[in-house]
Amino acid sequence: MMTQAAVDVRDLRKQYGEVRAVDGVTFEIAAGEVFGLLGPNGAGKTTTVESILGLTRPDSGTIRVLGMKHEGQSQQIKARIGAQLQTTGLYARLTVRELVNLFAQLFPQARPADEVIALVGLEEKAKARSSALSGGQKQRLAVALALVNDPDLVFLDEPTTGLDPQARRALWDVIRDLKAAGKTVLLTTHYMEEAEQLCDRVAIMDHGRIIALDTPAALINQHFKETAIELVAIGEQPRERLAALAGVTQAIFENGRPLLYSTDVPRTMAGLFGLVEMGDLAFKDMTVRQATLEDVFIKLTGRRIRS
């Protein structure tokens, strides 16, 4: 068992022209931890991950991966990590099994091809060329290629994008199995439920900085005492009057779905139905729920993750 952090990032900085892509990022990922890196497009997640992988050279800061630095120890690091990136180049004429075997030959030790293929549920496509795979199947193949060398540290960048719900849940099980086997996982995802279900801790990035880092439960408890009330509105919404309802501490309006955070649900509800009775508000659906990690993200960044 490794005693040092699997990933140790200190004061990481990277600038492109006038844009500070990463601006003083510091965090650790413990060995055996599933760590989520969340943020809107342009937050600095990709640059951070590419720097840890050794694909991008930062302007300053230090990075240790499995106790090693890329300077002088890059080959040792690469032998012990696996990475699935959002865009993976695949040889179009090779079959799934041929691709897994090809990648296996790049490492001193590798898992059996059929074992890795079964892990991501592609047994029926083992003899199919990669060009014949659907987008979701290619995504699963990319994950298989990241696991072929039985890595100690796995980078999964939006691994369930494009997957149907059943395939997404199956991949969740793969990630849980990696954790159970003592592996470390760095996960980026757009799905807040996914991060809440899988991650031991999450870091939320915005404008090149980490603005929050803790367990999902701790972040929710820290930032929310309110209850969320979400409406599917019909027509125009009286935004200022909704935001001024009793008990409402924050109101967000996005695509006809007012989202109100209330410390006093009965009074807020009374105000809502008062607006309905006066003909100032109409809605076809309402959800009252406890705050989630997505609510924390919205509160801290001012927008949903796909914005």
Secondary structure, 3 states (H helix, E strand, C coil): CCCCCCEEEEEEEEEECCEEEEEEEEEEECCCCEEEEECCCCCCHHHHHHHHHCCCCCCEEEEEECCECHHHHHHHHHHHEEEECCCCCCCCCCEHHHHHHHHHCCCCCCCCHHHHHHHCCCHHHCCCEHHHCCHHHHHHHHHHHHHCCCCCEEEEECCCCCCCHHHHHHHHHHHHHHHHCCCEEEEECCCHHHHHHHCCEEEEEECCEEEEEECHHHHHHHHCCCEEEEEEECCCCCHHHHHCCCCEEEEECCCCCCEEEECCHHHHHHHHHHHHHCCCCCEEEEEEEECCHHHHHHHHHCCCCCC
